[in-house]
Amino acid sequence: MVIPVLLCMSGVKNKKIVEAVVLDSQKRILLLKRSKKNSVYCGKWQLPGGKVCFGERVVSALKRELREELSCSCKKPRLLKHLVFSSFYKGRNSTAELFVYFCVLKGEIKLSRDHSRFRFFSKKSIRRSSLAPASRTALFNNII
């Protein structure tokens, strides 16, 4: 029997990231606060999501990340934006392909240890928030 293994490599040059835009009934956007466990962008707010593993389909990565981070499933994912972005952090440039999906969550949110809080933000309050680069790029490229 062959057991498939997904490799999520942080040092890969052609990195792919998937993020989800989740709205509540008041059209506020769900953001997660990165916990102290994270060495990168600790304390920053971000959209739910993460790296697409080698050989993984983007929508499968989206669903996996939502299960891991929120203990929720994703109904009817719809691609909102596909773009390439660059960021500079701790003396290093990073470029990634970013896929942003609109999602409807199914289930009650239960955070993983990677995040310390979740909150729904109005579009106005997001602009004043300290966001991780991928989420900032996703939200400020014609999504809000």
ROSE-4610 file (N, C-alpha, C; in Angstrom, 1 decimal, always signed):
// ROSE-4610
residu = [M/M/M/V/V/V/I/I/I/P/P/P/V/V/V/L/L/L/L/L/L/C/C/C/M/M/M/S/S/S/G/G/G/V/V/V/K/K/K/N/N/N/K/K/K/K/K/K/I/I/I/V/V/V/E/E/E/A/A/A/V/V/V/V/V/V/L/L/L/D/D/D/S/S/S/Q/Q/Q/K/K/K/R/R/R/I/I/I/L/L/L/L/L/L/L/L/L/K/K/K/R/R/R/S/S/S/K/K/K/K/K/K/N/N/N/S/S/S/V/V/V/Y/Y/Y/C/C/C/G/G/G/K/K/K/W/W/W/Q/Q/Q/L/L/L/P/P/P/G/G/G/G/G/G/K/K/K/V/V/V/C/C/C/F/F/F/G/G/G/E/E/E/R/R/R/V/V/V/V/V/V/S/S/S/A/A/A/L/L/L/K/K/K/R/R/R/E/E/E/L/L/L/R/R/R/E/E/E/E/E/E/L/L/L/S/S/S/C/C/C/S/S/S/C/C/C/K/K/K/K/K/K/P/P/P/R/R/R/L/L/L/L/L/L/K/K/K/H/H/H/L/L/L/V/V/V/F/F/F/S/S/S/S/S/S/F/F/F/Y/Y/Y/K/K/K/G/G/G/R/R/R/N/N/N/S/S/S/T/T/T/A/A/A/E/E/E/L/L/L/F/F/F/V/V/V/Y/Y/Y/F/F/F/C/C/C/V/V/V/L/L/L/K/K/K/G/G/G/E/E/E/I/I/I/K/K/K/L/L/L/S/S/S/R/R/R/D/D/D/H/H/H/S/S/S/R/R/R/F/F/F/R/R/R/F/F/F/F/F/F/S/S/S/K/K/K/K/K/K/S/S/S/I/I/I/R/R/R/R/R/R/S/S/S/S/S/S/L/L/L/A/A/A/P/P/P/A/A/A/S/S/S/R/R/R/T/T/T/A/A/A/L/L/L/F/F/F/N/N/N/N/N/N/I/I/I/I/I/I]
num = [1/1/1/2/2/2/3/3/3/4/4/4/5/5/5/6/6/6/7/7/7/8/8/8/9/9/9/10/10/10/11/11/11/12/12/12/13/13/13/14/14/14/15/15/15/16/16/16/17/17/17/18/18/18/19/19/19/20/20/20/21/21/21/22/22/22/23/23/23/24/24/24/25/25/25/26/26/26/27/27/27/28/28/28/29/29/29/30/30/30/31/31/31/32/32/32/33/33/33/34/34/34/35/35/35/36/36/36/37/37/37/38/38/38/39/39/39/40/40/40/41/41/41/42/42/42/43/43/43/44/44/44/45/45/45/46/46/46/47/47/47/48/48/48/49/49/49/50/50/50/51/51/51/52/52/52/53/53/53/54/54/54/55/55/55/56/56/56/57/57/57/58/58/58/59/59/59/60/60/60/61/61/61/62/62/62/63/63/63/64/64/64/65/65/65/66/66/66/67/67/67/68/68/68/69/69/69/70/70/70/71/71/71/72/72/72/73/73/73/74/74/74/75/75/75/76/76/76/77/77/77/78/78/78/79/79/79/80/80/80/81/81/81/82/82/82/83/83/83/84/84/84/85/85/85/86/86/86/87/87/87/88/88/88/89/89/89/90/90/90/91/91/91/92/92/92/93/93/93/94/94/94/95/95/95/96/96/96/97/97/97/98/98/98/99/99/99/100/100/100/101/101/101/102/102/102/103/103/103/104/104/104/105/105/105/106/106/106/107/107/107/108/108/108/109/109/109/110/110/110/111/111/111/112/112/112/113/113/113/114/114/114/115/115/115/116/116/116/117/117/117/118/118/118/119/119/119/120/120/120/121/121/121/122/122/122/123/123/123/124/124/124/125/125/125/126/126/126/127/127/127/128/128/128/129/129/129/130/130/130/131/131/131/132/132/132/133/133/133/134/134/134/135/135/135/136/136/136/137/137/137/138/138/138/139/139/139/140/140/140/141/141/141/142/142/142/143/143/143/144/144/144]
x = [+0.8/+0.0/+0.9/+0.6/+1.3/+0.5/+1.2/+0.5/+1.0/+0.1/+0.6/+1.0/+2.1/+2.6/+2.6/+2.1/+2.1/+3.3/+4.1/+5.3/+5.0/+5.0/+4.8/+6.2/+6.9/+8.2/+8.3/+8.9/+8.9/+10.0/+11.0/+12.1/+12.0/+10.8/+10.6/+10.5/+11.1/+11.0/+9.7/+9.0/+7.7/+6.6/+6.5/+5.6/+4.2/+3.2/+1.8/+1.1/+0.3/-0.4/-1.9/-2.8/-4.2/-4.8/-5.7/-6.4/-7.9/-8.6/-10.1/-10.7/-11.6/-12.4/-13.7/-13.9/-15.1/-15.9/-17.2/-18.0/-19.0/-19.3/-20.4/-21.7/-22.8/-24.0/-24.0/-23.1/-23.0/-21.9/-21.5/-20.5/-19.1/-18.8/-17.5/-16.6/-15.3/-14.3/-13.6/-13.6/-12.9/-11.4/-10.7/-9.3/-8.8/-7.6/-7.1/-5.8/-5.5/-4.3/-3.3/-2.1/-1.0/-0.5/-0.4/+0.0/+1.5/+2.0/+3.4/+4.1/+3.4/+4.0/+4.7/+4.2/+4.7/+5.9/+7.0/+8.2/+8.0/+7.2/+7.0/+5.7/+5.7/+4.5/+3.7/+4.4/+3.7/+2.9/+1.7/+0.8/+0.1/+0.4/-0.2/-1.6/-2.5/-3.8/-3.7/-4.4/-4.4/-5.7/-5.9/-7.0/-6.7/-7.7/-7.5/-6.8/-5.9/-5.2/-3.8/-3.0/-1.7/-1.0/+0.1/+0.8/+0.1/+0.2/-0.2/+1.0/+0.8/+1.9/+2.2/+3.4/+3.8/+2.9/+2.4/+1.4/+0.0/-0.3/-1.7/-2.4/-3.7/-4.5/-4.9/-5.0/-5.2/-6.5/-7.6/-8.8/-8.7/-8.0/-7.7/-6.9/-6.0/-5.2/-6.0/-6.9/-7.8/-8.7/-9.2/-10.1/-9.3/-8.1/-7.2/-6.8/-6.4/-6.1/-7.2/-8.4/-9.6/-9.9/-9.7/-9.9/-8.8/-7.6/-6.5/-6.6/-6.9/-6.9/-8.2/-9.3/-10.6/-11.5/-11.1/-11.9/-13.2/-13.2/-14.4/-14.2/-15.3/-15.2/-15.7/-15.4/-15.7/-16.7/-17.8/-18.8/-18.6/-18.8/-18.8/-17.7/-16.4/-15.3/-15.4/-15.1/-15.2/-13.9/-13.2/-11.9/-12.3/-11.7/-11.9/-10.7/-9.5/-8.3/-7.1/-6.3/-5.1/-4.0/-3.0/-2.0/-0.6/+0.4/+1.7/+2.1/+2.7/+3.1/+4.5/+5.1/+6.4/+6.4/+7.2/+7.2/+8.7/+9.0/+10.4/+10.2/+10.9/+10.8/+12.1/+12.6/+13.9/+15.0/+15.1/+16.2/+16.1/+14.9/+14.7/+13.5/+13.7/+12.6/+11.9/+10.7/+9.9/+8.8/+8.7/+7.7/+6.8/+5.5/+4.6/+3.4/+2.8/+1.6/+0.4/-0.5/-1.6/-2.9/-3.7/-5.0/-6.0/-6.9/-7.9/-9.3/-9.9/-11.2/-12.2/-13.4/-14.6/-15.1/-15.4/-15.8/-17.0/-17.8/-18.9/-18.4/-18.3/-17.8/-19.0/-18.7/-19.6/-19.0/-19.6/-19.1/-18.8/-18.5/-18.1/-16.6/-16.2/-14.8/-14.1/-13.1/-12.2/-10.8/-10.1/-8.8/-7.7/-6.7/-5.6/-4.6/-3.5/-2.5/-1.7/-1.9/-1.2/-1.8/-3.0/-3.7/-4.2/-4.1/-4.6/-6.0/-6.5/-7.8/-8.4/-9.7/-10.3/-11.3/-11.5/-12.5/-13.0/-14.2/-14.7/-14.5/-13.9/-13.5/-14.4/-14.8/-15.4/-14.3/-14.7/-13.8/-12.9/-13.6/-12.9/-11.9/-12.2/-11.3/-10.1/-10.3/-9.2/-8.1/-8.4/-7.4/-6.5/-6.9/-6.1/-5.4/-5.6/-5.1/-3.7/-3.0/-1.6/-1.7/-1.6/-1.9/-0.6/-0.6/+0.5/+0.5/+1.7/+1.8/+0.8/+0.7/-0.2/-1.6/-2.1/-3.5/-3.6/-2.6/-2.7/-2.9/-2.0/-2.1/-3.4/-3.9/-5.2/-6.4/-6.4/-7.5/-7.5/-6.3/-6.2/-6.0/-6.2/-6.2/-7.6/-8.5/-9.9/-10.8/-10.5/-11.4/-12.2/-11.5/-12.3/-12.2]
y = [-1.2/+0.0/+1.2/+2.2/+3.5/+4.5/+5.2/+6.2/+7.6/+8.4/+9.7/+10.6/+11.4/+12.3/+13.7/+14.7/+16.0/+16.7/+17.4/+18.1/+19.6/+20.3/+21.7/+22.3/+22.8/+23.2/+24.8/+25.3/+26.7/+27.4/+26.6/+27.2/+27.1/+26.6/+26.4/+27.8/+27.9/+29.2/+29.5/+28.5/+28.7/+28.4/+29.2/+29.0/+29.4/+28.6/+28.9/+29.0/+30.0/+30.3/+30.4/+29.9/+30.0/+30.6/+31.6/+32.2/+32.3/+32.3/+32.3/+33.6/+34.2/+35.3/+34.8/+34.9/+34.4/+35.5/+35.7/+36.8/+36.3/+37.2/+36.9/+37.5/+37.4/+38.0/+39.5/+40.2/+41.6/+42.0/+41.0/+41.2/+41.7/+41.3/+41.5/+40.3/+40.5/+39.6/+38.9/+37.6/+36.8/+36.9/+37.3/+37.3/+36.5/+35.9/+35.1/+35.8/+35.8/+36.4/+35.3/+35.5/+34.5/+34.5/+33.3/+33.1/+33.3/+33.3/+33.4/+32.1/+31.1/+29.8/+30.1/+31.0/+31.3/+32.2/+31.8/+32.7/+33.8/+33.6/+34.6/+35.3/+36.6/+37.4/+37.2/+36.9/+36.6/+37.9/+37.7/+38.8/+39.5/+39.2/+39.8/+39.1/+39.8/+39.2/+38.7/+37.7/+37.1/+36.4/+36.3/+35.5/+34.0/+33.2/+31.7/+31.2/+30.3/+29.7/+29.4/+29.1/+28.7/+28.2/+27.5/+27.0/+25.8/+25.8/+24.7/+23.7/+22.5/+21.5/+21.0/+20.5/+20.0/+18.9/+19.0/+18.0/+18.2/+19.1/+19.3/+20.3/+20.1/+21.0/+22.2/+23.3/+24.6/+24.5/+24.0/+23.9/+22.9/+21.8/+20.8/+21.4/+22.3/+22.9/+23.9/+24.6/+25.5/+24.7/+23.6/+22.8/+22.3/+21.8/+21.2/+22.3/+23.5/+24.6/+25.0/+25.1/+25.5/+24.4/+23.1/+22.1/+22.2/+22.4/+22.5/+23.7/+24.9/+26.1/+26.4/+26.0/+26.4/+25.2/+24.0/+22.8/+22.9/+23.6/+23.8/+23.2/+23.0/+22.6/+23.9/+23.8/+24.9/+24.5/+25.3/+25.0/+26.0/+25.5/+26.4/+27.4/+26.9/+27.9/+28.5/+29.8/+30.5/+31.4/+31.2/+32.0/+33.5/+34.3/+35.8/+36.4/+35.9/+36.6/+35.6/+35.7/+34.9/+35.9/+36.1/+37.1/+36.6/+37.3/+37.1/+38.3/+38.0/+39.1/+38.8/+39.9/+39.8/+40.5/+40.0/+40.6/+40.6/+41.5/+41.5/+41.4/+40.4/+40.1/+39.6/+40.3/+39.9/+39.7/+40.7/+40.7/+39.8/+39.2/+38.3/+38.6/+38.6/+38.8/+37.4/+37.5/+36.2/+36.6/+35.7/+35.8/+34.6/+34.8/+33.7/+33.9/+32.8/+32.9/+32.8/+33.7/+33.8/+33.6/+32.6/+32.3/+32.7/+33.6/+34.0/+33.5/+32.8/+32.3/+32.8/+33.0/+33.3/+31.9/+31.8/+30.5/+30.7/+29.8/+29.7/+28.5/+28.8/+27.8/+27.0/+25.7/+24.8/+24.3/+24.5/+24.0/+25.2/+24.9/+25.9/+26.1/+27.4/+27.7/+27.2/+26.4/+26.0/+26.2/+27.2/+27.5/+26.5/+26.4/+25.5/+26.4/+25.8/+26.5/+27.5/+27.5/+28.5/+29.9/+30.0/+31.3/+31.4/+32.7/+32.9/+33.5/+34.1/+34.7/+34.7/+34.8/+35.1/+36.3/+37.0/+38.2/+38.5/+39.0/+39.5/+41.0/+41.5/+42.9/+43.6/+44.8/+45.6/+46.0/+46.3/+46.8/+48.0/+48.9/+50.1/+49.7/+48.8/+48.5/+47.6/+46.9/+46.1/+47.0/+48.1/+49.1/+49.6/+49.5/+50.0/+48.8/+47.6/+46.4/+46.0/+45.4/+44.9/+43.5/+43.5/+42.3/+41.7/+40.3/+39.6/+40.0/+40.0/+40.5/+39.8/+38.5/+37.8/+38.3/+38.4/+38.9/+40.3/+41.2/+42.6/+42.6/+41.9/+41.8/+41.4/+40.3/+39.7/+40.7/+41.3/+42.2/+43.6/+44.1/+45.4/+45.4/+44.3/+44.2/+44.0/+45.0/+45.0/+44.0/+43.5/+42.7/+43.4/+44.4/+45.3/+46.7]
z = [+0.0/+0.0/+0.0/-0.8/-0.9/-0.1/+0.8/+1.6/+1.1/+0.5/+0.0/+1.2/+0.9/+1.9/+1.3/+2.0/+1.5/+2.1/+1.3/+1.8/+1.7/+2.8/+2.8/+3.1/+2.1/+2.3/+2.3/+3.4/+3.6/+2.7/+2.3/+1.6/+0.1/-0.4/-1.8/-2.5/-3.7/-4.4/-5.0/-5.6/-6.2/-5.2/-4.2/-3.1/-3.5/-3.0/-3.3/-1.9/-1.8/-0.5/-0.9/+0.0/-0.2/+1.0/+0.8/+2.0/+1.7/+2.8/+2.7/+3.2/+2.5/+3.0/+3.5/+4.8/+5.4/+6.0/+5.7/+6.2/+7.2/+8.2/+9.1/+8.5/+9.3/+8.8/+8.6/+9.3/+9.1/+8.1/+7.3/+6.2/+6.7/+8.0/+8.5/+8.2/+8.1/+7.6/+8.8/+8.7/+9.7/+9.6/+10.7/+10.8/+12.0/+11.9/+13.0/+13.5/+14.8/+15.3/+15.5/+14.9/+15.0/+16.5/+17.0/+18.4/+18.6/+19.8/+20.1/+19.7/+19.4/+18.9/+17.5/+16.8/+15.4/+15.5/+14.8/+14.8/+13.8/+12.8/+11.7/+11.9/+11.8/+11.9/+13.2/+14.3/+15.6/+16.0/+16.4/+16.8/+15.7/+14.4/+13.3/+13.0/+12.4/+12.0/+10.6/+10.3/+9.0/+8.6/+7.3/+6.9/+7.1/+7.3/+7.5/+6.2/+6.3/+5.2/+5.4/+4.4/+4.5/+3.2/+3.4/+2.2/+1.5/+0.2/-0.6/-0.6/-0.3/-0.2/-1.6/-1.8/-3.1/-3.6/-4.8/-5.4/-4.9/-4.1/-3.6/-4.5/-4.7/-5.4/-4.5/-5.1/-4.3/-3.5/-4.0/-3.3/-2.1/-2.4/-1.3/-0.2/-0.5/+0.5/+1.3/+0.6/+1.3/+2.3/+1.9/+2.8/+4.0/+3.7/+4.7/+5.8/+5.3/+6.2/+7.1/+6.5/+7.3/+8.4/+8.1/+9.1/+10.1/+9.7/+10.7/+11.6/+11.0/+11.8/+12.5/+12.0/+12.5/+12.9/+12.6/+12.8/+12.1/+10.9/+10.1/+8.7/+8.0/+6.6/+5.8/+4.5/+3.6/+2.6/+2.5/+1.5/+0.4/-0.8/-2.0/-2.1/-2.1/-2.3/-3.7/-3.7/-5.0/-5.1/-6.2/-6.3/-6.5/-5.7/-5.8/-6.5/-6.3/-6.8/-6.8/-7.9/-8.0/-8.5/-7.6/-7.9/-7.4/-7.8/-7.3/-6.4/-5.2/-4.3/-3.8/-3.4/-2.7/-1.4/-0.4/+0.9/+1.3/+2.3/+2.8/+4.3/+4.9/+6.4/+6.9/+7.9/+8.6/+7.6/+6.7/+5.7/+4.5/+4.4/+3.2/+2.4/+1.1/+0.1/-0.1/-0.2/-0.5/-1.5/-2.5/-3.5/-3.5/-3.7/-3.6/-4.6/-5.0/-5.7/-4.7/-4.8/-3.7/-4.4/-3.8/-4.2/-3.1/-3.4/-2.4/-2.8/-1.8/-2.1/-1.1/-1.6/-0.7/-0.2/+1.1/+1.6/+2.6/+2.7/+3.7/+4.6/+5.9/+6.9/+7.3/+7.6/+8.2/+9.5/+10.6/+11.9/+12.8/+14.0/+15.0/+15.0/+15.1/+15.0/+16.3/+16.2/+17.3/+16.8/+17.4/+16.9/+17.2/+16.3/+16.6/+17.4/+17.8/+18.6/+17.8/+16.5/+15.7/+15.8/+16.4/+16.5/+17.9/+18.4/+19.8/+19.9/+18.8/+18.8/+17.4/+17.3/+16.0/+16.3/+15.2/+15.3/+13.9/+13.9/+12.6/+12.6/+11.5/+11.4/+10.3/+10.6/+9.5/+8.5/+7.3/+6.3/+6.8/+7.5/+8.0/+9.1/+10.0/+11.1/+10.6/+9.5/+8.9/+8.5/+7.9/+7.4/+8.5/+9.8/+10.9/+11.6/+11.2/+11.8/+11.3/+12.2/+11.8/+11.2/+9.8/+9.1/+8.6/+8.5/+7.8/+6.3/+5.7/+4.3/+3.3/+3.3/+2.3/+2.5/+3.7/+4.0/+3.6/+3.9/+3.5/+1.9/+1.2/-0.2/-0.7/-0.1/-0.5/-0.3/+0.8/+1.2/+0.4/+0.2/-0.4/-1.9/-2.6/-4.0/-4.5/-4.4/-4.8/-4.2/-3.0/-2.3/-1.2/-0.6/+0.3/-0.1]
